[in-house]
Amino acid sequence: MQISKYIGKLFVIILFIWISLAPASIQQRYHITTNIFLFLFFIDLWAKKGKPIFKRSDFSLWVFLIAIGLNVFFAQQRNAALGTYLNIFLPMLSIYYLVSENFSDEASFSDLVKTISIFSILVALLGMAECVFRFNPIYQYLIDNSYYRRYITGFVRPMSTQFNPVVLGSYLIASLPFNFLLFKQNKSLWKILGAVGIVLNTVVIILTFSRSIFLGLIGMIIFYLFLGKKFRALFAFSISLLILTIVVTYLPYPFNRFGINLMTTGSFGMVSDYRFQRCAMVGRIIKEHPFVGIGFQHVRIRFYEYYPYRGRVPYEFMIPDNMYLTILAETGIVGFLGFFIFIFSIFKKAQRKLKILSAAPQKKQELLLILSAFVGLSVNMAGYELFYWPNPYIYFCILIGLIEADYRNPGT
């Protein structure tokens, strides 16, 4: 009976350990197995608790999952579109309910916070070692990684267990607020561990030298300070950020990646030719396929039909390189609206809960930090296809589940 009671919680914790330690290539090799386990645990949860697990607050989730699935029926290669849809649908559905039903109480949430903090420290430590020793045994001896030689040569950009610097940065951005939560605990050992996690996570986030990760970190901090009404700290942070941006603009690579030039008009910058080309390409797709888009994975499959320039493009860059543009191109206006209805509902529910928690500052801070982690990933999504990388996508689903768990908890 005790095992049955805690099996859902244990599975989610094991799932987090899995995405912490298993690189993307391993995740992709076993994605069918992962999806089967996720769905089986969801069915088990449903069988135990029945209809009460479904709430009115889930409506936007189902709108999102249905809206982004319509493209499958119209895609040129339906098998490819269906496979990707299932890889999005099954984790989101299963994790949303498993987390929201199993982590609404303080004890379970505390166990998850400690797990996230401990493993984010281990992942960050490996990233630090990678930079110091210019070597990662995982990709040197065990797992083939096409990015390894690129990022281990010259100025090292760490990958740790996450296969790519951007994915590593996403993992650590989402983990940073949980280390802060641990730091706020009264017990000295966990407080020290939380402080270590904050320092290590932040340092390795910077060392990835990813501009989208840097913007995600900034967005997360600004959001937390603003909603926390820490306006003096927000002003000080803004001034410090402005000075830092100006200074690093005149420093050598890779520090100048965070400078004004490379952040904006430089290669792959926010307003670079590369970004405008992708926007123009998505515009062409939407003009021909406005409602349900071109189909999951079909930006790559049909890239040269819509790429508005001459010349060949490496396979790696045959993408919009922006999750929002990808959703628009591949699922159309219907899928895009479904996604934003879902995101809007998450913030709406969080806003309502934050008002209720005004008299409970500790719980309010917990929700605010979870929401900040979600904002960090949401900003980061503008720089790459987060949903197509299993580790950060599962993390994204866990955060959404935690926000829903807090919303459902009548005790606070």
C-alpha positions as CSV (number, residue, x, y, z in Angstrom):
1,M,0.0,0.0,0.0
2,Q,2.8,2.4,0.9
3,I,4.7,1.6,-2.4
4,S,1.4,2.1,-4.4
5,K,0.9,5.5,-2.6
6,Y,4.4,6.8,-3.5
7,I,5.1,5.2,-6.8
8,G,3.9,8.2,-8.9
9,K,6.2,10.5,-7.0
10,L,9.1,8.2,-7.2
11,F,8.7,7.8,-10.9
12,V,8.8,11.6,-11.5
13,I,11.9,11.9,-9.4
14,I,13.5,9.0,-11.4
15,L,12.4,10.8,-14.6
16,F,14.2,13.9,-13.5
17,I,17.4,12.0,-12.7
18,W,17.1,10.4,-16.1
19,I,17.0,13.7,-17.9
20,S,19.8,15.0,-15.7
21,L,22.2,12.2,-16.5
22,A,21.3,10.8,-20.0
23,P,22.4,12.9,-23.0
24,A,20.0,13.7,-25.9
25,S,21.2,10.9,-28.1
26,I,20.4,8.3,-25.3
27,Q,17.0,10.0,-24.7
28,Q,16.2,9.8,-28.4
29,R,17.2,6.2,-28.6
30,Y,14.9,5.2,-25.8
31,H,12.1,7.8,-26.4
32,I,9.5,5.2,-27.2
33,T,10.3,3.4,-23.9
34,T,10.1,6.6,-22.0
35,N,6.8,7.5,-23.6
36,I,5.3,4.1,-22.8
37,F,6.4,4.4,-19.1
38,L,5.0,7.9,-18.9
39,F,1.6,6.8,-20.4
40,L,1.4,3.7,-18.2
41,F,2.0,5.7,-15.0
42,F,-0.7,8.2,-16.2
43,I,-3.1,5.3,-16.8
44,D,-2.3,4.0,-13.3
45,L,-3.0,7.4,-11.8
46,W,-6.3,7.6,-13.6
47,A,-7.3,4.1,-12.5
48,K,-6.5,4.9,-8.9
49,K,-8.1,8.4,-8.7
50,G,-10.6,8.3,-11.5
51,K,-12.3,11.4,-13.0
52,P,-11.3,13.8,-10.1
53,I,-7.8,14.1,-11.7
54,F,-9.4,16.1,-14.5
55,K,-10.2,19.7,-13.6
56,R,-11.8,22.6,-15.4
57,S,-8.3,24.3,-15.2
58,D,-7.1,21.6,-17.6
59,F,-9.2,22.9,-20.5
60,S,-6.4,25.0,-22.0
61,L,-4.1,21.9,-21.9
62,W,-6.5,19.9,-24.1
63,V,-7.1,22.9,-26.4
64,F,-3.3,23.0,-26.9
65,L,-2.8,19.3,-27.4
66,I,-5.6,19.0,-29.9
67,A,-4.8,22.2,-31.8
68,I,-1.1,21.3,-32.4
69,G,-2.2,17.8,-33.6
70,L,-4.3,18.8,-36.5
71,N,-1.3,19.3,-38.8
72,V,-0.7,15.5,-38.8
73,F,-3.7,14.9,-41.0
74,F,-2.4,17.3,-43.7
75,A,1.4,16.8,-43.5
76,Q,3.2,15.5,-46.6
77,Q,4.9,12.8,-44.5
78,R,2.4,11.9,-41.9
79,N,4.5,9.3,-40.2
80,A,7.2,11.9,-39.4
81,A,4.6,14.4,-38.2
82,L,2.7,11.8,-36.1
83,G,5.9,10.6,-34.4
84,T,6.9,14.1,-33.4
85,Y,3.3,14.8,-32.2
86,L,3.3,11.8,-30.0
87,N,6.7,12.9,-28.5
88,I,5.1,16.2,-27.6
89,F,1.6,14.9,-26.6
90,L,2.5,11.9,-24.4
91,P,5.1,13.6,-22.1
92,M,3.0,16.8,-21.7
93,L,-0.2,14.9,-20.9
94,S,1.4,12.4,-18.6
95,I,3.8,14.7,-16.7
96,Y,1.1,17.4,-16.3
97,Y,-1.2,15.0,-14.4
98,L,1.5,13.0,-12.6
99,V,3.2,16.1,-11.2
100,S,0.0,18.1,-10.5
101,E,-1.5,15.2,-8.5
102,N,1.6,14.0,-6.7
103,F,3.5,17.2,-5.8
104,S,0.9,19.5,-4.3
105,D,1.9,18.8,-0.7
106,E,4.9,20.4,0.9
107,A,6.8,17.2,1.7
108,S,6.7,15.8,-1.8
109,F,7.6,19.2,-3.3
110,S,10.6,19.5,-0.9
111,D,11.9,16.1,-2.0
112,L,11.7,17.2,-5.6
113,V,13.5,20.5,-4.9
114,K,16.3,18.6,-3.2
115,T,16.6,16.2,-6.1
116,I,16.7,19.0,-8.6
117,S,19.3,20.9,-6.6
118,I,21.6,17.9,-6.0
119,F,21.6,16.8,-9.6
120,S,22.0,20.3,-11.0
121,I,25.1,20.7,-8.9
122,L,26.5,17.4,-10.3
123,V,25.7,18.4,-13.8
124,A,27.3,21.9,-13.3
125,L,30.4,20.4,-11.7
126,L,30.9,18.2,-14.7
127,G,30.5,21.3,-16.9
128,M,33.1,23.1,-14.8
129,A,35.5,20.2,-15.1
130,E,35.0,20.1,-18.8
131,C,36.1,23.7,-19.1
132,V,39.2,23.2,-16.8
133,F,40.4,20.0,-18.3
134,R,39.1,20.6,-21.9
135,F,37.8,17.0,-21.9
136,N,34.5,15.2,-21.4
137,P,34.8,11.4,-20.9
138,I,31.1,10.9,-21.9
139,Y,31.6,12.1,-25.4
140,Q,35.3,11.1,-25.7
141,Y,34.7,7.4,-25.0
142,L,31.0,6.5,-24.5
143,I,28.6,8.5,-26.7
144,D,29.0,10.0,-30.1
145,N,28.4,13.7,-30.1
146,S,28.6,15.7,-33.3
147,Y,28.9,18.9,-31.3
148,Y,31.8,17.7,-29.1
149,R,34.8,18.7,-31.2
150,R,33.3,22.1,-32.1
151,Y,32.8,23.1,-28.5
152,I,35.7,21.4,-26.8
153,T,38.2,23.1,-29.2
154,G,39.5,26.6,-28.6
155,F,37.5,28.4,-25.8
156,V,35.5,25.5,-24.3
157,R,31.8,25.8,-24.0
158,P,30.6,23.1,-21.6
159,M,28.0,20.4,-22.5
160,S,28.2,18.2,-19.4
161,T,25.5,15.5,-19.6
162,Q,23.2,17.6,-21.8
163,F,24.9,17.1,-25.2
164,N,25.0,20.8,-26.3
165,P,25.8,24.1,-24.5
166,V,22.4,25.5,-25.2
167,V,20.6,22.5,-23.7
168,L,22.9,22.5,-20.7
169,G,22.1,26.2,-20.2
170,S,18.4,25.5,-20.4
171,Y,18.7,22.8,-17.8
172,L,20.6,25.0,-15.4
173,I,18.3,28.0,-15.9
174,A,15.3,25.9,-14.9
175,S,17.3,24.5,-11.9
176,L,18.6,27.8,-10.6
177,P,15.4,28.9,-8.8
178,F,15.2,25.5,-7.1
179,N,18.7,26.0,-5.7
180,F,17.5,29.4,-4.4
181,L,14.5,27.6,-2.7
182,L,16.9,25.2,-1.0
183,F,19.1,28.1,0.1
184,K,16.0,29.7,1.8
185,Q,15.5,26.7,4.0
186,N,16.4,26.9,7.7
187,K,18.5,23.8,7.9
188,S,22.1,24.7,7.5
189,L,23.3,21.7,5.4
190,W,20.6,22.3,2.8
191,K,21.2,26.0,2.9
192,I,24.9,25.5,2.1
193,L,24.0,23.1,-0.7
194,G,21.6,25.6,-2.1
195,A,24.2,28.4,-2.0
196,V,26.7,26.1,-3.8
197,G,24.1,25.3,-6.4
198,I,23.3,29.0,-7.0
199,V,27.0,29.8,-7.6
200,L,27.8,26.7,-9.8
201,N,24.6,26.9,-11.8
202,T,25.1,30.7,-12.5
203,V,28.8,30.3,-13.5
204,V,28.2,27.4,-15.9
205,I,25.2,29.2,-17.4
206,I,27.5,32.1,-18.3
207,L,30.3,29.7,-19.5
208,T,27.9,28.2,-22.1
209,F,28.2,31.6,-23.8
210,S,24.8,31.1,-25.4
211,R,23.0,34.3,-26.1
212,S,19.5,32.8,-25.9
213,I,20.5,31.3,-22.5
214,F,21.8,34.7,-21.3
215,L,18.6,36.4,-22.4
216,G,16.6,33.6,-20.6
217,L,18.6,34.3,-17.4
218,I,18.0,38.0,-17.7
219,G,14.3,37.5,-18.3
220,M,14.0,35.2,-15.4
221,I,15.7,37.6,-13.0
222,I,13.7,40.6,-14.1
223,F,10.5,38.7,-13.9
224,Y,11.2,37.5,-10.3
225,L,12.3,40.9,-9.1
226,F,9.4,42.7,-10.7
227,L,6.6,40.4,-9.5
228,G,8.4,40.2,-6.1
229,K,8.2,44.0,-6.0
230,K,11.9,44.2,-5.4
231,F,12.2,47.5,-7.4
232,R,15.5,48.7,-5.9
233,A,17.1,45.4,-6.7
234,L,15.6,45.5,-10.2
235,F,17.0,49.0,-10.8
236,A,20.4,48.0,-9.6
237,F,20.3,44.8,-11.7
238,S,19.3,46.9,-14.8
239,I,22.1,49.4,-14.4
240,S,24.7,46.6,-13.8
241,L,23.4,44.7,-16.8
242,L,23.7,47.8,-19.0
243,I,27.3,48.4,-17.8
244,L,28.2,44.8,-18.3
245,T,26.8,44.7,-21.9
246,I,28.8,47.8,-22.8
247,V,32.0,46.5,-21.3
248,V,31.8,43.0,-22.9
249,T,31.1,44.5,-26.3
250,Y,34.8,45.5,-26.5
251,L,36.2,42.3,-25.1
252,P,37.4,39.4,-27.3
253,Y,35.5,36.3,-28.2
254,P,33.6,34.6,-26.6
255,F,32.8,37.4,-24.1
256,N,31.7,39.7,-26.8
257,R,28.8,37.3,-27.6
258,F,27.0,39.1,-24.8
259,G,27.9,42.5,-26.2
260,I,25.6,44.9,-28.1
261,N,26.9,44.0,-31.6
262,L,26.8,40.2,-31.5
263,M,23.7,40.1,-29.4
264,T,21.7,42.1,-32.0
265,T,23.0,42.3,-35.6
266,G,25.9,39.8,-35.3
267,S,25.9,36.3,-36.6
268,F,22.7,34.6,-35.4
269,G,21.9,37.7,-33.4
270,M,18.3,38.9,-32.6
271,V,18.0,41.1,-35.7
272,S,20.6,39.5,-37.9
273,D,20.1,38.5,-41.5
274,Y,19.9,34.8,-40.4
275,R,16.8,35.6,-38.2
276,F,15.2,37.7,-40.9
277,Q,15.7,34.9,-43.4
278,R,13.9,32.5,-41.1
279,C,11.0,34.9,-40.5
280,A,10.6,35.4,-44.3
281,M,10.6,31.6,-44.7
282,V,7.9,31.1,-42.1
283,G,5.9,33.9,-43.7
284,R,5.9,32.0,-47.0
285,I,4.8,28.8,-45.2
286,I,1.9,30.5,-43.5
287,K,0.8,32.2,-46.7
288,E,0.4,28.7,-48.3
289,H,-0.7,26.8,-45.1
290,P,-2.3,29.3,-42.8
291,F,-4.5,27.2,-40.6
292,V,-2.7,24.0,-39.7
293,G,0.8,24.6,-41.0
294,I,3.1,22.5,-42.9
295,G,3.4,19.6,-40.4
296,F,5.7,18.7,-37.6
297,Q,9.4,18.3,-38.8
298,H,8.4,19.5,-42.2
299,V,10.3,22.8,-42.1
300,R,13.4,20.5,-42.5
301,I,11.7,18.1,-44.9
302,R,10.5,20.9,-47.2
303,F,13.1,23.5,-46.4
304,Y,14.2,24.4,-49.9
305,E,10.6,24.9,-51.1
306,Y,10.3,27.9,-48.8
307,Y,13.9,29.1,-48.2
308,P,13.9,32.5,-49.9
309,Y,17.6,32.6,-50.8
310,R,20.0,30.7,-53.0
311,G,22.7,28.4,-51.8
312,R,22.8,25.3,-49.7
313,V,22.3,25.3,-45.9
314,P,23.8,22.8,-43.5
315,Y,21.3,20.4,-42.2
316,E,21.7,21.7,-38.6
317,F,20.4,25.1,-39.6
318,M,17.5,23.9,-41.8
319,I,15.2,25.2,-39.0
320,P,13.5,28.4,-37.9
321,D,15.8,28.2,-34.8
322,N,13.0,29.6,-32.7
323,M,10.4,27.4,-31.1
324,Y,7.6,30.0,-31.5
325,L,8.3,30.3,-35.3
326,T,8.5,26.5,-35.5
327,I,5.1,26.1,-33.9
328,L,3.6,28.7,-36.2
329,A,5.1,27.2,-39.4
330,E,4.4,23.6,-38.5
331,T,1.1,23.8,-36.7
332,G,-0.3,27.0,-38.3
333,I,-2.5,29.7,-36.8
334,V,-4.7,27.1,-35.0
335,G,-1.7,25.4,-33.3
336,F,-0.1,28.8,-32.5
337,L,-3.2,30.1,-30.9
338,G,-3.7,26.9,-29.0
339,F,-0.2,27.2,-27.6
340,F,-0.6,30.8,-26.5
341,I,-4.0,30.1,-24.9
342,F,-2.3,27.4,-22.9
343,I,0.6,29.7,-21.9
344,F,-1.7,32.5,-21.1
345,S,-3.8,30.2,-18.8
346,I,-0.7,29.1,-17.0
347,F,0.2,32.7,-16.1
348,K,-3.5,33.5,-15.3
349,K,-3.7,30.6,-12.9
350,A,-0.4,31.5,-11.3
351,Q,-1.5,35.2,-10.9
352,R,-4.7,34.1,-9.1
353,K,-2.8,31.8,-6.8
354,L,-0.2,34.5,-6.0
355,K,-3.0,36.7,-4.8
356,I,-4.4,34.0,-2.6
357,L,-0.9,33.3,-1.2
358,S,-0.4,37.0,-0.1
359,A,-0.7,35.9,3.5
360,A,1.7,32.9,3.1
361,P,5.0,34.5,1.9
362,Q,7.0,31.2,1.8
363,K,4.4,29.5,-0.5
364,K,4.2,32.6,-2.6
365,Q,7.9,32.7,-3.1
366,E,7.9,29.0,-4.1
367,L,5.3,29.6,-6.8
368,L,7.1,32.8,-7.9
369,L,10.4,30.9,-8.3
370,I,8.8,28.0,-10.3
371,L,7.1,30.6,-12.5
372,S,10.4,32.4,-13.0
373,A,12.0,29.1,-14.1
374,F,9.2,28.7,-16.6
375,V,9.8,32.3,-17.8
376,G,13.5,31.6,-18.3
377,L,12.8,28.6,-20.5
378,S,10.1,30.5,-22.4
379,V,12.5,33.3,-23.3
380,N,15.1,30.8,-24.2
381,M,12.7,29.1,-26.6
382,A,13.1,32.0,-28.9
383,G,16.6,30.8,-29.6
384,Y,16.2,27.2,-30.5
385,E,13.6,24.3,-30.9
386,L,13.3,23.4,-27.2
387,F,10.3,21.0,-27.8
388,Y,12.5,18.9,-30.1
389,W,15.2,18.3,-27.4
390,P,13.8,15.7,-25.0
391,N,15.6,16.8,-21.8
392,P,14.5,20.5,-21.7
393,Y,11.1,19.6,-23.0
394,I,10.5,17.2,-20.2
395,Y,11.8,19.8,-17.7
396,F,9.3,22.3,-19.4
397,C,6.5,19.8,-18.7
398,I,7.5,19.3,-15.1
399,L,7.4,23.1,-14.5
400,I,3.9,23.3,-15.9
401,G,2.8,20.4,-13.8
402,L,4.3,22.1,-10.6
403,I,2.4,25.4,-11.4
404,E,-0.8,23.3,-11.8
405,A,-0.1,21.4,-8.6
406,D,0.2,24.7,-6.7
407,Y,-3.1,25.9,-8.3
408,R,-4.9,22.8,-7.3
409,N,-3.7,22.7,-3.7
410,P,-6.6,23.9,-1.5
411,G,-4.4,24.0,1.6
412,T,-2.7,27.2,0.5
